[in-house]
């Protein structure tokens, strides 16, 4: 299992958290527990949200995917 720090852009401020990778699923969990987001690649290789807290910003999927690819 891999872990790394990540930041998502919130509506008011940035949200700091930790990403945990397990079997192709990447889960972002905010340090303050305000956001949880799990993404994985679909059959075509595109990132999609598979679980997480509501509400969420659709841009977080791309933001998180970019951070995953640079790690």
Secondary structure, DSSP 4 states (H G I P E B T S, - for coil): -EEEEEEEE-SSSEEEEEEEEETTEEEEEETTSS-EEEEEE-TTS-EEEEEE-SS--THHHHHHHHHHHT-
